[in-house]
Amino acid sequence: MFGMVRPCRHRLGEKLTAQWMAHLCGLCLALRGGHGQLARVVTNYDGLLVSVLTEAQAGSGDAGRRTAGPCPLRGMRTASVAHGEGARLAAAVSLVLASAKVRDHVADGDGLLARRPVALAARRVAASWDRAGARTGSDVGFDTAVLLDAVDRQTGIETFAGPGTPILTVTEPTETATAAAFAHTAVLAGRPRNAVPLAEAGRLFGRLAHLLDAVEDRDADTASGAWNPLTATGTPLSEARRLADDAVHGIRLALREVEFRDGGLAHRLLVHELPNSVHRAFGTVSCAHGTGPYAPPGTPGGPGAPPPPEPPRRDRRGALAGCAVWLGLACTCQLCCGTYEDPWSGERKEGTCSTCDCSGCGDCCQCCQCCNCGGEDGCCDGCDCGCDCGC
């Protein structure tokens, strides 16, 4: 799983966590349904933003949901998941995004990809994902050629970039690709007037994604001798931080011009969570809470509020069935940093790393800036973006 928008469960709250999971599972199932089981490995946090934006504008709500069967990633529980054109567009974008990432690792000779047979196989997989993304994109009226062109131009730009090359020259292909994907959500939602501000938000989101990826990989790239845009162009971290902060601010301004029917989750992710992504990349703040989407939602009342009631216990599974479910959970992050039901007894349990530890930074709400909508410290208290989280 990859992507820079990885919200803390305590900030999302129960309602938005449920929506987030619906889109995450919807993207995963759209990939499986259209391209087979292997395609599910390209599921990523940033790609599902396309699905979130589409639904936020269309306001489809329950009409855009279906009930999915049991899955090991959900502790063998059924779930209401997003489906439709937004999920398919997200699948198309994710396939091309993953293809570009594979090609980048092949070009850098990372790990096993330094071996020619492995690199050849990886290129074939990437090419198949390009074709799959093009088919799915065509189904929803989106031409993925703009994404493929960006991938091709990226390689050429990196080849000739050197000291003194503006870092925004390097990020431009990513900006163009994400602008096109964000803008098409307006077409799918039947709100063409949203296309221009969403294209601007997408352009800046692509810039931010490229910059943060470069910042996070800089030390490792230096150690391995791999190409890094900051190192290659001589861009200092201070300049990268300035550009990142400007991009976050620009996304907030662009979203003011977008008409949403139910924009709570989109606003939370793109306005309130992106600054946390910047802090995380630059190491200027940390949060002891787990940040994965499978982590349990925070309680509506915030720290000190009574916990939600425990779900009713299920009948005990047999030994073999319980072992099968445990094996599925062991392949996910749930046993470590999430919440899950005991494979045999059905009791709700917390992962080993999900305990809040805010030592040295005050209480949990101060530590994670938890959203406590409705109270004095609501998530939009003092926010100048005119937001309505709808929580």
Secondary structure, 3 states (H helix, E strand, C coil): CCCCCCCCHHHHHHHHHHHHHHHHHHHHHHHHHHHCHHHHHHCCCCCHHHHHHHHHHHCCHHHHEEEEEEEHHHCCEEEEEECCHHHHHHHHHHHHHHHHHHHHHHHHCCHHHHCHHHHHHHHHHHHHHHHHHHHHHHHCCCCCHHHHHHHHHHHHHHHHCCCCCCHHHHHHHHHHHHHHHHHHHHHHCCCHHHHHHHHHHHHHHHHHHHHHHHHHHHHHHHHHCCCCHHHHHCCCHHHHHHHHHHHHHHHHHHHCCCCCCCCHHHHHHHHHHHHHHHHHHHCCCCCCCCCCCCCCCCCCCCCCCCCCCCCCCCCCCCHHHHHHHHHHHHCCCHHHHCEEECCCCCCEEECCCCCCCCCCCCCHHHHHCCCCCCCCCCCCCCCCCCCCCCC
